[in-house]
C-alpha cells in the first residue's frame, strides 16, 4: 500500500519512491529504513531500533546506519527530510496539514459563498458553482489565512445572507461573494470581498468574457480573484491590528506590525521591522513563517549592501532557514522566503532553485512567490523564465505595493542582455513606485553610463550615495549571487564607470 509524505509517494511493496512523476527504485535496506521512519509519524526513532529493523538478527557497526541515512537523504533531494536527533536517532519530517480553524484564532479565515446566478437561466448554476469551487481550491493554497470548506459555505446557496451572521456561524472574518449574469453572448461575473465586522467592502472586481470562452473563463477569474484577495486580506489584517489592538504584544500582531515596515527600503525602518519580528519569534519560536521572514531580512541586508546585524548573521540565517523548512515544507511563502535567503546570503544555488520551484508548485497564484522565483531564475536559471515569472507577477496584481520589485528585476534582465534603453524604461517605472529602492539606482546609473549620458548617471549616483552613504561596488557584489558572474558584471562595470567607489 502506497504512503504519501510531502511531494513523495512511497510504495514499499514495489520498493519505489516517486516524486513529480519520476520513480526511483529503492534497495531493501533503504526501503526498510524509510518504512520505519514513516511508521513513527514524525517522532524520533532510536538508532538501536533502526539497526534492528534494517539488520535483524545481525550485529553491525552504527556507521552502516549512517551510510544508509546519507544515501536515503540523497535520494530525497536537497530538502532536509531526515533530521538527526542528537543522542537519540533520526526522524522523518512528515508535513502536517494546517490546523482546523478555531474561533478566536489569530489566523484570519475566509468563506467563499455560492455566487448568485442573475442570468435567469438555471443551467448557468453549474458554471457559477464551478467557478466558486475553483476559487476555494486556489485560495486554500495560501497559508496565511484559512479557507472554509465548500460543504460549509454552500449551505448558504440560494439564501439572502446577513454579513455578521455568516461571520459568527462560520467563524470567519472575511467572505467573498459574487454574481454571474449572462446577456446574449456575454458573461459578467462580479465579486466582492467583505469584512464581516461592520460589513465593510474591501475589494470589488468585475470580469467580462464571451460565452464561447466558457472553459477558459473560470481559470482567468480564479487567477485574478485569488491574486488580489490574499494581499487584500493581509492589508485588512494589518489595519485591523492597528485599529483594534495597537501596541499588542501577541506574536501575530507583532508580525502584522512588522510586515508593512519590511516594504521600506530604509535601513532604519527595516531594522525596526526585524526587532518586532524577533519579539514575535521569542513568543512563538516554532512559527515557520516568522522564521522564514527573519531569514529573508538578513538576506535583504546583504543584497542591499547594509552592514550585518552581528558577526554570526550567516549562521543565524542558516539556522532560521533550517527550522522554517522543517516546520512547514508545504507552505509556499515559507519556501520562497527561504529560497531567497539561500540564493543571496547562503549562496546555496542548487538548493535555492529546488526550494523556489517547490514554492511555485505549492502556490502559482501568489504574487510574492512568483516574483521571488523570478529573481532566483534571474541569477541561477533561465533569463526567459525569469522574465516570464516577473511579467506574470505584474499581471497577477499590478497594484501590489511591491510591484517595483518585478520591474527592477526585468530591468536587471535587460542589463544582462545589453538592452540598456529597455533597462532604463523599467527602472524608471520601478522608481516611480519606490523612489528609495537601491536596486533601481544600480540600473539607472549603470545604463545611463553605458549610453554615455554623463549628465544623468552622476545625478542618479548622487541620489544613490545620499540614500546609502559609504556604499561601494564591493559591498554590492558581496550581497549578490555569483553562480554566473555575467549576471551582475554589466551592472557593476558600469557603476564603476559612473564613479561609484570600488572599495
PyMOL commands that set and color helices and strands:
alter all, ss='L'
color gray80, all
select helices_A, chain A and resi 28-39+47-54+62-76+122-139+150-156+163-170+197-199+211-244+251-262+267-283+288-303+313-327+332-346+349-362+367-380+383-396+403-416+420-433+438-450+456-467+473-478+486-498
alter helices_A, ss='H'
color red, helices_A
select strands_A, chain A and resi 2-5+8-11+16-19+22-25+45-46+82-85+89-92+109-112+116-117+146-147+174-183+186-195+200-210
alter strands_A, ss='S'
color yellow, strands_A
deselect
rebuild
show_as cartoon
